């Protein structure tokens, strides 16, 4: 569709994505932290990997219009429903973050919830960061949240396979994940089984695990300056055992 390469994530996860990643107070906190990085000045905001709008919609309430790019028609359809319901100033765009471009300059570009890791080739990860950097106005910020290689490897405890169950607050609800590690390519395959009220849904995803230094290198190659790194949206200090990291970068004024 429109020449966009779609890995099929939305076809698998769109129906229960908002249950696994709820639009809750933590999403609002992420939006608040992102809004604090926006330089203002009437500049726009761009999300790479907008999904169902979990971050874009609450962020738009704080900074104004957000343009959200995603390769999944299914995820964008879910987003459009929420935009209509909440009358949110979010513009869905079907596109590929590895080659996306437009005619706007943005004060904030962000790529969160491990979207970068869904790109399995390091050169294509570099391309996505470069496309984001190109859209930044002078003084603009890029924020990336993605998996932390050392933290994920710690979870495997030296094995190539592991599994874990995360119970959710609602009765009879939780997420069971079976994981395989492809060591030579640093790929993490995770098959998720979502249980809710006696029913289940299954989805599998693949991620390329990066180090913070590697992502910093992508950003520097794209002409940006590393600024700050934390482990989560509550500003927990980053450590090698952190499962995720959030890094911010700036374009010179």
N, C-alpha and C positions, 0 to 999 in steps of 0.2 A: 504493500500500500504506500503510494507516494515515494517509492524508493527507500523507505525506512526499513532497516534491518531490525526485526523484533524477535527476541529470544523466546517469546511465548510465556513470559512471567505472568502477565495479566490473565492469560487464558487459564492458568492453573490457580492463581491466588486471588483474583479480583473478588470472588464471591465471599471470601472469609478474611481478606487482608485486614479490614478494619476491626476484626475481632482479635487478631493476633497483635496488631499495633493500633490500639484504640486512640480515638481523638479525645484525649483526656487532659488532665492537668499537666502531665509531662510534655505533651505536644505543645500546650500553651507556653510552658516554660522555655522550650526550644525556640518558639516564635519570639518570645520576649528577648532572649539572648541574641537572636539574629537581628532583631530590630535595633538593639543597642549598637550593633556593628555598622548599621546603615549610616552613611555620612550625611544624608538629607539632601538639601539643595534642589528638591524637586526631581531627583533622579529616580529611575525605576528600579524594579527588583526582578531577578530572573532565577528560577529554580531549574536545575538539571535533574530530571527524575522525579517529577511532581507527584506521580502516583494518583491517589484518591484525594489529594489536597490536605492531608493530615497536618502539614506545616504551612502550606501556602495560604489556606483560608484564614487561620488565626493571625498569620503574619500580615495579611492584607488589611486586617482591622487596625494594625499598628503603623504601617508604613505606606498604605495606599496600594494602588494596583500592582499585581504580581503576574508575571508571565511564566507559565509552567510548561516545560517541555518533557514529553515522555514518548517512548517508542510503542507503548502498549495501548491499542484502541480500547481494550476492555477497562483498563485503569482510568483512562480519560473519560469513558462513559460514566463511571462511578463518580468521578470528579464533577462532571457537568450536572449530575443530579444534586450534589451538595451545593454547588454554586447557585443553582436555581432556587433551592430551598432557603439558603441563607443570604441570597442577593449579594454574594461576595464579588469584589472587583478582581477576579482571577481569570486570566485568559488561557485556556488549554491550547497547546500546540502539539500536533503529532510530528515528532522529529527525532533525530538520532543525535545524541549529545556529542558523539565523536566528530560530527561534521556540521553541527548547527551554527547558523549565523543569521543575523538580522541587521536592521539599519539603526538600532538603538544603542545607546550607551547607558550602562546601569551603575548605580551606586553600590549594589550588592548582588553578587551571584553566589548561589549556594548549591551544594550537592551533598545530601545527607542520607541517613538511614542506609549506609553502606552501598549506595547506588554505584559508586566508583568501582567497588569490588565485583560488580556484576559483569564488568568488562574483563575478559580473561587474558588479554594480551597487553604487555606493558607498553608497547608503542601506541596502542589504541587508548590506553589510560592516559598517556601523555597527550594524545590528541584531544581528549575530552577536557583536560585541564587547560590546554592551550586555547581551545575554543572559548572556554569560560573567561580566560584572561583577556582575550581579544574584545570581549563585550564590556569590560570594565572601563568606566570613566576614570580620569586621573583622580587619585584619592579614594577610589573604590576598593571594596573588600571582596575576597573570595573566601568562603567557609566550606570546608570539607569534613564530613563525618564518615569514617569507614572502619572496617575491621583492622585490628592491630595484630600483626602476624605472631608476635611473641606471646600475646595473651591467648590467642586461639590455640597455639601449640601447647601452651601450659594446660589448657583444658583437656587435651588428648593424653597427657601424662605419659609421653613417650610411645604411645600406641598409634596405629594407623586408623583405628575405629573407636568410636565412643558413642554413648547415648545419654540422654538426660530428659527429665520430665519437669515442666514448669506448671504448677497448679495456678489457676486464675481465681479471682475472688468469688465468682459465681459458682454455685453448686454444680458438680458433675462437669466441670469445664477445665481444660488444660491443653498443653502442647507437649507432645512427645517427639523428640528429634533423634534420628539416627544419622551419624556423621561418618564420612570417610575422608581420609587425607591422601592426596596425591603429592607425595613429598618432592619429587623431582621438578614439579611445576608450581609448587606451593598453591595447589587448588584444594578447596574445601567443598565437598559435596554434602549437602544436608537435605534429608528427606523428612518433612514435617507431617505429623498426623495431628489434626485439630479435633478434639473431642468436645462435644457440647450436647447435653441433654439426650444422650443415647445415640447420637449420630456422629459421624466422623468425615473429615475431608483430608485428602492427601496432596501434598505438593512438594516438588523437589527443585532445589536451586543449586547453582554452582557459583563459587566466589574465588577470586584470586586474592591471596593474602599479601598485603603490602606492609612495609615498615613506614613509620613516620618520616624517616630520612629519605625513603624513596619518593614519597609524595612531595616532600619539601623539594627534592630535586626536580620533579615535574614542574612545580610552581616556579622555581628559579629559572629553569629552561624557558618558561613562558614569560619571563620578564617580571615576575612578582617577588616580593620580599616576605619571607616568613615572619610572623609576628607572635603568635601565641598558640599554645597547645594544652588541652585538658583531656580528661578521660570521659566526661559526660556533661550534660547540660546543667548540672548542679555545681559545676566548676570543681569537681574532684580532681586533685592533681594527677597528672599522667604518670603511669608506671609501666614497666615492661609487662606486668600481669594484667593490665587493662585490656578488656575484650575489644573495646572501640577506642578511637581517639578522634578528637575534634581539633582541627588546625585552621588557623586563619592566616590570610595572606593579603598584602596590600599592593596596589599599583601606585607608583610615585605620582605626586601632584605635578 
